[in-house]
């Protein structure tokens, strides 16, 4: 993590994730990375300084995902 700028979270079985994001000067973009295919989902904007809920595109055994949050443009 680079607080307020970038975060990476690994979720070994997909599903739901809830994070409390620190307040930052810039909005954050969030996207899921599929380590099985090497592809990213389309990024969505999230409001920093609040709790945010994320749901991986799939869940279950061997359905790992990486959540990538970063300062948006």
C-alpha positions in Angstrom: 0.0 0.0 0.0 0.9 3.6 -0.6 -1.8 5.2 1.6 -4.0 7.7 -0.2 -2.5 6.7 -3.6 -2.5 3.0 -4.2 -3.7 -0.3 -2.6 -3.5 -3.9 -3.7 -5.6 -6.7 -2.1 -5.4 -10.4 -2.9 -8.6 -12.4 -2.5 -8.0 -16.1 -2.8 -11.6 -17.1 -3.3 -13.3 -14.0 -4.8 -16.5 -12.8 -3.1 -17.1 -9.6 -1.2 -14.5 -7.2 0.3 -15.2 -4.1 2.5 -12.5 -1.5 3.0 -12.3 1.7 4.9 -10.4 4.1 2.6 -8.2 6.9 4.0 -9.0 10.4 2.8 -6.9 11.4 -0.2 -6.6 14.5 -2.3 -7.6 12.7 -5.4 -10.4 10.2 -6.2 -9.5 6.5 -6.3 -10.2 4.2 -9.2 -10.8 0.5 -8.4 -10.5 -2.4 -10.8 -10.2 -6.2 -10.4 -7.3 -8.2 -11.9 -7.8 -11.8 -12.9 -4.5 -13.6 -12.3 -5.7 -16.6 -14.2 -6.1 -14.6 -17.5 -4.0 -11.5 -16.9 -7.0 -9.2 -17.6 -8.3 -6.2 -15.7 -12.0 -5.2 -15.4 -13.0 -1.7 -16.3 -12.1 0.7 -13.5 -14.8 2.4 -11.4 -14.3 5.5 -9.2 -14.7 5.3 -5.4 -14.9 8.0 -2.9 -11.9 8.2 -0.5 -12.4 8.7 3.2 -15.4 6.3 3.4 -16.1 2.6 3.6 -16.4 1.0 0.2 -17.8 -2.5 -0.7 -16.4 -4.5 -3.6 -17.5 -7.8 -5.1 -15.2 -9.9 -7.2 -16.6 -10.8 -10.6 -16.6 -14.5 -9.6 -16.1 -16.4 -6.3 -15.4 -20.0 -5.2 -12.4 -22.3 -5.0 -9.6 -21.4 -7.4 -11.3 -18.1 -8.3 -8.7 -15.8 -6.9 -8.8 -12.1 -7.7 -6.6 -9.0 -7.0 -8.3 -5.7 -6.2 -6.2 -2.7 -7.4 -7.1 0.8 -6.1 -5.2 3.8 -7.4 -5.4 7.5 -7.8 -7.6 8.2 -10.8 -7.1 10.9 -13.4 
